[in-house]
Amino acid sequence: MIKKVIFGLCIILAGCKGVSQDKEVAAKTDEQQEETYAVTKTDAEWRKELTDMQYYILRRKGTENAFTSSLLNNKEKGTYACAGCGTALFKSDHKFDSGTGWPSFDREIEGSVSFSTDYNIGYARTEEHCSTCGGHLGHVFNDGPAATTGKRHCINGAALNFIPENE
């Protein structure tokens, strides 16, 4: 009898595929997708212009693995721009080491980042996306430096291009 109960539970659990991690469903249901952006391209155009990782993050709301971004330990002065459209998003003066494994900033360049709420992992989070092209950047949390804004903009490095100060 116990074997039948365990077997039945296994069948039920295996059939319970949620959509919280399904990027395609999330992309279609997110309120951000309803907005119109100054830079709009077809999916084919985005795929052609972006690397696979940039496309996965910016257009499919993916996340790169922690501690893999070449920008994580970048200490140079400059600006971090959207890898999709080139919009300046963050200044190096506002970057800090959060210890999370992703480039973190305590504030964005005003007007360059838009915010929405996503439930992709089962609870509400504040998503950040480029105000110009709608590309997914990451999320903002309220556990940043208390001495400045108290915010931690946790950003996928592959969603960014770094522009040194002298260029």
N, C-alpha and C positions, 0 to 999 in steps of 0.2 A: 504494500500500500504506500509506504514512504517513497519508494522508487517512482511510483506513478505521480505522486504529488510533486516531487522534485522535477520529474520530466515535464509535467504540466507547467510548473513555474518557469522552467528554462524556455519552453516554447513561448510563453506569454512575454517574458522579458526580451527574448530575441526579436519578437514582433513589434516591440515598442520603440520604433525609431523616431526620435524627436527631430525637430528641425532647428533647434537652437544653434547648432554648429553648421547648418547647411548654408553656405555662402550664397548660393543661387537664390534660395528663398529669402534670406535676409536682404539681399540686394533688391529684390522686387517689392518687399514690404516696407522698407525703411522710408520714413517721411522725406529724407534727404533726396531720394530719387525723384520726387515730385518737383523739385526746384529747377529753375532754368539758370544756366551759368553762361558767363561771357565766352568761355572757351568750351565748345561742345563738339565732340567728335563721335564717329561711329565706333562700335566695338572693334571693328577691323582696323580702323585707323589707330586706336589706342594700342592694340596688339602689335602693330607694325612699329610704332614709335617707342614703346617702352620695353625694357628687359622683362623676362618672365616674372622675376620677383617684383619689379615695380608694378607690373600689370596686376599681379595677384594682390598686392597691398592696396594700391590706389583705386583699382576698378572693382575688385572682388572683396574688399574689406578684410584682407588677410593680415597675418601678423608674422613678422620674421622671428626667427629663434633669438632668444635673449643672448646678448654678448657676441653677436655675429656682425654687427654693423661697423664698418670702417670709420664711421663718424662718432662712435661712442666715446672714444678717448681723444677726439680732436680738440685741441686747446688753442687753435689759431683764431685770430680776430677775423670776423666776417659775418656773412649772412647765410642763413639756411633757406633755400628756396624750394618750391614744389618741383619735384622731378617730372611732373606731368605738364606743367605750363610755365614754369619759371617765376611764379609769383613769390616775392619775398615774404617769408612766414615768421621766422624767428631770428633774433640777433644773438651773436655769440656771447655778448655781455650778460644775457639772461639764461645761459646754459649752466647746468650744475650736474654733479655726479649724484644721482639718486640711489645708486647701487642696485637698480632693478634690471640692468642689462640693455636698456634702450636709451637713446639720447633724450634728455629731459630738460625742460625749460620752465621758468617760473611765470612766463607771460609770452603772448604772441605779439606780433606787430599788429597794431589795432586795425581792424577791418579786413585783415587778410585770411582769417580763419572763421569758419561758421561752426555752429554747434547743433547737435541733435541728440536725441535719446535713442539708444539701441538696447535691445534685450537679447542680443545674440548668445549670451552665456546664461540666460535664465533670470537675470535681474537687470535693473536699469543702470546704465552707465552713460556718461556724457561723451559722445563721439565728437571728434574734431575732423573737419574736412576743409579742403582749400575752398575759399570763397569764390575763386575764379573758375575752377574746373570741376569742383565737387569731389576731387580725389580724397579718399580716406587717408588720414594721417596717423591716427591713434586715438587716445582718450585722455581726458583731463580728470585729475583726482584732487581731493582737498588735503593731501598730505605732503605738500611741498614746503619750501622754506618759510617758516613763520615770520622771519625777519623781513621778507619781501611781500609776496602776494599770498602765500599759503597754498598756492596751486602747483601741481606737478603735471605738466603737459608731457605725457609719455608717448613719444613719437617713433614710428618705424623709420630707421635710418635710410632704408631703401626708398622711402617716399620723398627723400630730400636730396638736394644737390647743394654742396657747400661752395660759396663764392667768397674767396679771400678778400679782405678789406681793401687791398691795393688794386683789385681788378674791377 
